[in-house]
């Protein structure tokens, strides 16, 4: 809310960081300017960053990594745009300055952000149930194979027969495909 709430100071600030986005500068000079501005405005950037929710921080960090994010986070993206953190420039959304983008990327090792990333990528219920369920299925299959040899022999015979039918099935489908092509011509 720091940027969106005060448009006049923001305009002055934007004039100060505008050279970061200039394409007239050599890469090395622009890189130095970005780093200098990151250091110069670190207190402001800290205020902006700390004012964001952890989810906004995550989406912003993800966006700053590669300029892509999950657009299912529409509410968070709208919030970041309303706060003036993401702006439309050159037909694409970008952080309001390259030095702020660099600042956000420097938060890579922040504990709360990493904890949120780990929680978000945990995979949900399936990840926690997958190993126990697969273990139970494997134990039941081994137990059945060991105690029910007749059943195991029948399953083996059925699978062998089905696998032997694959080449025949492919040959039939191949001939059917050729006959369809001939009819089209």
C-alpha positions in Angstrom: 0.0 0.0 0.0 3.0 2.2 0.3 3.2 2.9 -3.4 -0.5 3.0 -4.3 -1.5 5.2 -1.4 0.7 8.1 -2.2 0.8 8.8 -6.0 2.8 12.1 -5.8 5.8 10.7 -4.0 5.5 7.6 -6.1 5.8 9.7 -9.3 9.0 11.3 -7.9 10.3 7.9 -7.0 9.5 6.5 -10.4 11.4 9.3 -12.0 14.4 8.3 -9.8 14.3 4.7 -10.8 13.3 5.2 -14.5 16.9 5.0 -15.8 16.9 1.4 -14.7 14.6 0.5 -17.5 16.3 2.5 -20.2 17.5 0.5 -23.1 20.1 3.2 -24.1 22.5 2.2 -21.4 25.3 -0.4 -21.6 24.5 -3.6 -19.6 27.3 -3.1 -17.1 26.3 0.5 -16.3 22.6 -0.6 -15.9 23.6 -3.4 -13.6 25.6 -1.0 -11.4 22.6 1.4 -11.3 20.2 -1.4 -10.3 22.5 -2.5 -7.5 23.0 1.0 -6.3 19.3 1.7 -6.3 18.7 -1.6 -4.5 21.0 -0.4 -1.8 19.8 3.1 -1.8 16.1 2.2 -1.5 16.5 -0.9 0.8 14.6 0.7 3.6 11.7 1.5 1.3 11.8 -2.0 -0.2 11.9 -3.5 3.3 8.7 -1.6 4.2 7.0 -2.7 1.0 8.1 -6.3 1.4 7.1 -6.5 5.1 3.7 -5.0 4.3 2.9 -7.9 2.0 1.2 -11.1 3.2 3.3 -14.3 2.9 1.2 -15.4 0.0 1.8 -12.1 -1.8 5.5 -12.4 -1.1 5.5 -15.9 -2.6 3.6 -14.9 -5.7 5.8 -11.9 -6.2 9.0 -13.9 -5.7 7.8 -16.5 -8.1 6.9 -13.8 -10.6 10.3 -12.1 -10.2 12.1 -15.4 -10.9 10.9 -15.8 -14.5 8.0 -13.3 -15.1 5.5 -16.2 -14.9 3.2 -17.2 -12.2 0.2 -19.4 -11.7 -2.7 -17.2 -12.9 -5.0 -19.0 -10.5 -3.6 -16.5 -8.0 -5.7 -13.9 -9.6 -6.7 -12.2 -6.3 -3.1 -12.0 -5.1 -2.0 -10.6 -8.5 -4.7 -8.0 -8.5 -3.7 -7.0 -5.0 -0.1 -6.6 -6.1 -1.2 -4.5 -9.1 -3.5 -2.4 -6.9 -0.5 -1.7 -4.6 1.6 -0.6 -7.6 4.1 -3.4 -7.1 3.3 -5.0 -10.5 2.8 -2.6 -13.3 2.0 -3.0 -17.0 5.1 -2.1 -19.1 5.7 -3.1 -22.7 2.5 -5.2 -22.8 3.6 -7.3 -19.9 3.4 -7.1 -16.1 6.7 -6.4 -14.4 7.8 -5.3 -10.9 7.8 -1.5 -10.7 11.6 -1.4 -10.8 14.5 -3.7 -11.6 16.2 -2.9 -8.3 13.0 -4.0 -6.5 13.0 -7.2 -8.5 16.6 -7.7 -7.5 15.7 -7.0 -3.9 12.8 -9.6 -4.0 15.2 -12.2 -5.5 17.6 -11.6 -2.7 14.9 -12.8 -0.3 15.5 -16.4 -1.6 16.9 -17.5 1.7 14.3 -15.9 3.9 13.0 -18.5 6.4 9.2 -17.6 6.2 9.3 -17.6 2.4 11.1 -20.9 2.2 8.7 -22.5 4.8 5.7 -21.3 2.7 7.3 -22.7 -0.5 7.9 -26.1 1.2 4.3 -26.2 2.5 3.0 -25.2 -0.9 4.9 -27.9 -2.8 4.2 -30.7 -0.3 1.7 -32.3 -2.7 -1.3 -32.3 -0.4 -3.0 -35.5 0.8 -1.8 -37.8 -1.9 1.8 -37.2 -1.0 1.2 -38.1 2.6 -0.9 -41.2 1.7 0.9 -42.5 -1.3 3.7 -44.5 0.4 1.5 -46.2 3.0 -1.2 -47.1 0.4 1.4 -48.5 -2.0 3.0 -50.4 0.8 -0.3 -52.0 1.7 -1.0 -52.9 -1.9 2.4 -54.5 -2.3 2.0 -56.5 0.9 -1.4 -57.8 -0.2 -0.1 -58.7 -3.7 2.9 -60.5 -2.2 0.7 -62.3 0.3 -1.8 -63.3 -2.4 1.0 -64.5 -4.7 2.5 -66.6 -1.9 -0.7 -68.1 -0.5 -2.8 -68.5 -3.6 -0.6 -70.2 -6.2 -3.6 -71.2 -8.4 -4.8 -67.6 -8.5 -1.3 -66.4 -9.3 -0.9 -69.0 -12.1 -4.3 -67.9 -13.6 -3.3 -64.2 -13.5 0.1 -65.0 -15.1 -1.6 -67.0 -17.9 -4.1 -64.2 -18.6 -1.3 -61.5 -18.7 0.8 -63.7 -21.0 -2.1 -64.2 -23.3 -2.9 -60.5 -23.4 0.7 -59.6 -24.1 0.8 -62.2 -26.9 -2.2 -60.6 -28.5 -0.5 -57.1 -28.8 1.4 -57.8 -32.0 -1.7 -59.3 -33.6 -3.8 -56.3 -32.5 -1.1 -53.9 -33.9 -1.1 -55.7 -37.2 -4.9 -55.6 -37.5 -4.9 -51.8 -36.7 -2.1 -51.2 -39.2 -4.0 -53.1 -42.0 -7.2 -51.2 -41.0 -5.4 -47.9 -41.2 -3.9 -48.7 -44.6 -7.4 -49.7 -46.0 -8.8 -46.4 -44.7 -6.1 -44.5 -46.5 -6.8 -46.4 -49.7 -10.5 -45.5 -49.5 -9.7 -41.8 -49.0 -7.6 -41.8 -52.2 
